[in-house]
Amino acid sequence: MEAINDSPRLSEEPPQPQDRLSPEELKRYDRQIGPGVLTVAGQERLKRASALITRVGGMGGPAALMLTMGGVGRVVIAHGGEMISPDLNRQVLGSEPDLGKPRAEQFSAYLRTMNRFVEVEAIDHEPDDAEALELARQVDLIIACPPTFAERLRLNRAAVSAGIPFIDAAQWGMTGTLVVVQPGQTACLECLYPAAPPFEELFPVVGAISATIGSMAALEGIKILSGEGQPLWGQLLSYDGRQGRISQINLQRRADCDCCGNL
């Protein structure tokens, strides 16, 4: 299978002895190594890769879980606040005993129980502009799952500035969308939304669409980080779960985009 990874951090670093898969790791990932899935080299690329997922609720939780179970070597999650009862219609990393407890602490503890071969780091708040950029410079990929456009656009700017792939996941009701960005090569999220549109804070959502979109975001991340498969570069994928319809739109770069127009 042809590699498609264009990330300099992953393509330029030669594998080190510690990047090789141990017999225990080969056993763990046996079902995802082989024809039609990943090669051993692709799995080793995942092992030495890192990803930031923020936030890790309805969509980010399944995304972080799939990256952790899939063997991404370092998973960084960011989510502020404490668990509340309405979270539990969709936030798979939480549980009834976690109500009233800090989300990031509980979520990271759960992820660590799922894969001892993966390093999980937790940030107990949503990063501001400066911190988002600093984090982007320390990872190979960002999956953004915040509910607000301000946060989504902030993470997009950080990823574009750092030159790393960016996946935006969004949801409403029974519908979800993905945008997959390759900085300097495809449209970025700000090309699509030059300014943050009005935002409905307590929007309705069914947990099944959250998990679906989060898992699809994780799959895009796995393809990008492993260098295998064909990511949805420059695409807006929309899944209307109510009608059972999937559509894709090729996004066009905007020459006057304040975020990526000069790349």
C-alpha positions as CSV (number, residue, x, y, z in Angstrom):
1,M,0.0,0.0,0.0
2,E,1.4,3.4,-1.0
3,A,2.3,5.8,1.8
4,I,0.7,9.2,1.6
5,N,2.1,10.9,4.6
6,D,3.5,14.3,3.9
7,S,4.2,15.3,7.5
8,P,7.9,16.4,7.7
9,R,8.2,15.2,11.3
10,L,7.1,11.7,10.5
11,S,8.8,11.3,7.1
12,E,12.2,12.8,7.9
13,E,12.8,11.0,11.2
14,P,14.5,7.6,10.6
15,P,13.1,4.8,12.8
16,Q,15.0,4.2,16.0
17,P,15.4,0.8,17.7
18,Q,12.8,1.8,20.3
19,D,10.3,2.5,17.5
20,R,10.2,-1.1,16.5
21,L,7.2,-3.1,17.6
22,S,7.8,-5.5,20.4
23,P,6.4,-9.1,20.2
24,E,3.7,-7.9,22.7
25,E,2.8,-5.0,20.5
26,L,2.7,-7.1,17.4
27,K,0.3,-9.4,19.2
28,R,-1.9,-6.4,20.4
29,Y,-2.2,-5.0,16.9
30,D,-2.4,-8.3,15.0
31,R,-6.0,-7.6,13.8
32,Q,-5.1,-4.3,12.2
33,I,-1.8,-5.4,10.5
34,G,-2.2,-7.1,7.1
35,P,-3.8,-6.7,3.7
36,G,-6.2,-3.8,3.4
37,V,-5.3,-2.3,6.8
38,L,-1.8,-1.4,8.1
39,T,1.7,-2.6,7.3
40,V,4.1,-3.2,10.1
41,A,5.9,0.0,9.0
42,G,2.7,1.9,9.2
43,Q,2.0,0.6,12.7
44,E,5.5,1.6,13.7
45,R,4.9,5.1,12.3
46,L,1.8,5.3,14.6
47,K,4.0,4.2,17.5
48,R,6.3,7.2,17.1
49,A,3.5,9.7,16.3
50,S,1.6,12.0,18.6
51,A,-1.8,13.6,18.4
52,L,-3.7,16.3,20.3
53,I,-7.5,15.8,20.7
54,T,-9.6,18.7,22.1
55,R,-12.2,18.4,23.4
56,V,-12.7,14.7,24.4
57,G,-16.5,14.6,24.9
58,G,-19.0,13.1,22.5
59,M,-16.7,13.2,19.4
60,G,-13.3,13.7,20.9
61,G,-13.8,10.8,23.4
62,P,-14.3,8.1,20.7
63,A,-11.5,9.8,18.6
64,A,-9.0,9.6,21.5
65,L,-10.1,6.1,22.4
66,M,-9.6,4.8,18.8
67,L,-6.2,6.5,18.6
68,T,-5.1,5.1,21.9
69,M,-6.4,1.6,21.1
70,G,-4.9,1.9,17.6
71,G,-1.4,2.5,19.0
72,V,-0.6,6.2,18.5
73,G,2.4,6.5,20.7
74,R,1.5,9.8,22.5
75,V,-2.1,11.0,22.9
76,V,-2.7,14.4,24.4
77,I,-6.2,15.3,25.4
78,A,-7.6,18.7,26.5
79,H,-10.9,19.2,28.2
80,G,-12.0,21.5,31.1
81,G,-14.8,21.3,33.6
82,E,-16.5,18.5,35.5
83,M,-18.7,15.7,34.4
84,I,-22.5,16.5,34.4
85,S,-25.4,14.1,33.8
86,P,-26.3,15.4,30.3
87,D,-22.8,14.5,29.2
88,L,-23.6,10.8,29.5
89,N,-25.8,10.6,26.5
90,R,-22.6,10.8,24.4
91,Q,-19.3,11.0,26.3
92,V,-18.0,7.5,26.2
93,L,-14.9,8.1,28.4
94,G,-17.1,9.1,31.4
95,S,-19.5,7.1,33.6
96,E,-22.0,7.5,36.4
97,P,-19.3,7.4,39.2
98,D,-17.4,10.2,37.4
99,L,-20.2,12.8,37.8
100,G,-18.9,15.9,39.5
101,K,-15.3,15.0,38.9
102,P,-12.8,16.7,36.5
103,R,-13.3,15.4,33.0
104,A,-9.6,15.4,31.9
105,E,-8.5,13.4,34.9
106,Q,-11.2,10.8,34.6
107,F,-10.9,10.5,30.8
108,S,-7.1,10.2,30.7
109,A,-7.2,7.5,33.5
110,Y,-9.7,5.5,31.4
111,L,-7.6,5.8,28.2
112,R,-4.5,4.5,30.1
113,T,-6.4,1.4,31.0
114,M,-7.0,0.6,27.3
115,N,-3.4,0.5,26.1
116,R,-0.2,0.2,28.2
117,F,1.9,0.9,25.1
118,V,0.6,4.5,24.7
119,E,1.5,7.6,26.6
120,V,-1.6,9.6,27.6
121,E,-1.3,13.2,28.7
122,A,-4.1,15.4,30.0
123,I,-4.7,19.1,30.0
124,D,-7.6,20.2,32.3
125,H,-8.7,23.2,30.3
126,E,-9.2,24.4,26.7
127,P,-5.9,25.9,25.4
128,D,-5.8,29.6,24.5
129,D,-4.1,31.0,21.4
130,A,-0.6,30.8,22.7
131,E,-0.9,27.4,24.3
132,A,-2.7,25.9,21.3
133,L,0.2,27.0,19.1
134,E,2.8,25.6,21.6
135,L,0.9,22.3,21.7
136,A,0.7,22.2,17.9
137,R,4.5,22.4,17.7
138,Q,4.8,19.4,19.9
139,V,2.5,17.0,18.1
140,D,2.0,15.6,14.6
141,L,-1.7,16.0,14.2
142,I,-4.7,17.9,15.8
143,I,-8.2,16.6,16.0
144,A,-10.5,19.4,17.0
145,C,-13.9,18.6,18.5
146,P,-14.9,21.7,20.4
147,P,-18.5,22.9,20.2
148,T,-17.6,26.6,19.6
149,F,-16.4,28.1,16.4
150,A,-13.9,30.3,18.3
151,E,-12.1,27.2,19.6
152,R,-12.3,25.4,16.3
153,L,-10.8,28.3,14.4
154,R,-8.1,28.8,17.1
155,L,-7.0,25.2,16.7
156,N,-7.1,25.5,12.9
157,R,-4.8,28.5,13.1
158,A,-2.4,26.7,15.5
159,A,-2.2,23.7,13.2
160,V,-1.7,25.8,10.1
161,S,1.0,27.9,11.8
162,A,2.8,24.7,12.9
163,G,2.4,23.0,9.5
164,I,0.7,19.9,10.8
165,P,-2.5,18.1,9.6
166,F,-5.7,19.2,11.1
167,I,-9.1,17.4,11.4
168,D,-12.2,19.4,12.4
169,A,-15.2,17.4,13.7
170,A,-18.6,18.9,14.3
171,Q,-22.1,17.7,15.1
172,W,-25.7,18.8,15.5
173,G,-28.8,16.7,16.0
174,M,-28.2,13.5,13.9
175,T,-25.8,15.2,11.5
176,G,-22.0,15.4,11.6
177,T,-19.2,16.8,9.5
178,L,-15.5,16.4,9.0
179,V,-12.9,18.7,7.4
180,V,-9.4,17.4,6.8
181,V,-6.7,20.0,6.3
182,Q,-3.2,19.8,4.9
183,P,-1.7,23.2,5.6
184,G,-0.5,25.0,2.4
185,Q,-2.0,22.3,0.2
186,T,-5.7,22.4,0.9
187,A,-8.3,24.8,2.2
188,C,-8.2,25.3,5.9
189,L,-11.2,25.7,8.2
190,E,-10.9,29.5,8.1
191,C,-11.3,29.4,4.3
192,L,-14.7,27.9,5.0
193,Y,-15.5,30.1,8.0
194,P,-13.7,33.5,7.6
195,A,-15.5,34.6,10.8
196,A,-17.1,32.6,13.6
197,P,-20.9,32.3,12.8
198,P,-23.5,32.4,15.5
199,F,-23.3,29.5,17.9
200,E,-26.0,27.6,19.8
201,E,-24.5,26.6,23.1
202,L,-26.9,23.9,24.2
203,F,-27.5,22.3,20.8
204,P,-29.3,19.0,20.5
205,V,-27.3,15.9,19.7
206,V,-27.7,12.1,19.6
207,G,-24.8,10.2,21.1
208,A,-24.6,7.8,18.2
209,I,-23.7,10.6,15.7
210,S,-21.1,11.9,18.1
211,A,-19.4,8.5,18.2
212,T,-19.7,8.0,14.5
213,I,-18.0,11.3,13.6
214,G,-15.4,10.9,16.3
215,S,-14.5,7.4,15.0
216,M,-14.3,8.7,11.5
217,A,-12.0,11.5,12.6
218,A,-9.8,8.9,14.3
219,L,-9.7,6.8,11.1
220,E,-8.5,9.9,9.1
221,G,-5.9,10.5,11.8
222,I,-4.7,6.9,11.7
223,K,-4.4,7.1,7.9
224,I,-2.4,10.3,8.1
225,L,-0.1,9.2,10.9
226,S,0.5,5.7,9.5
227,G,1.1,7.0,6.0
228,E,-1.4,4.4,4.6
229,G,-4.7,4.8,2.9
230,Q,-6.1,8.0,1.3
231,P,-7.1,10.8,3.7
232,L,-9.9,13.1,2.9
233,W,-7.5,16.0,2.2
234,G,-9.4,19.2,1.4
235,Q,-12.8,17.6,1.7
236,L,-15.9,18.4,3.7
237,L,-17.6,15.2,4.5
238,S,-21.2,15.5,5.8
239,Y,-23.2,12.6,7.3
240,D,-26.9,13.1,7.6
241,G,-27.7,10.3,10.0
242,R,-31.4,11.2,10.1
243,Q,-31.7,10.5,6.3
244,G,-28.8,8.1,6.0
245,R,-27.0,10.2,3.5
246,I,-23.3,10.9,3.0
247,S,-21.9,13.8,0.9
248,Q,-18.5,15.1,0.1
249,I,-17.5,18.6,-1.1
250,N,-14.1,19.6,-2.5
251,L,-13.2,22.8,-0.6
252,Q,-11.4,25.5,-2.4
253,R,-8.6,27.6,-0.8
254,R,-9.2,31.3,-0.5
255,A,-6.3,33.5,-1.6
256,D,-7.4,36.1,0.9
257,C,-7.7,33.7,3.8
258,D,-6.1,35.4,6.9
259,C,-4.9,32.0,8.1
260,C,-3.4,30.2,5.1
261,G,-3.6,32.6,2.2
262,N,0.2,33.4,2.4
263,L,1.3,29.7,2.4
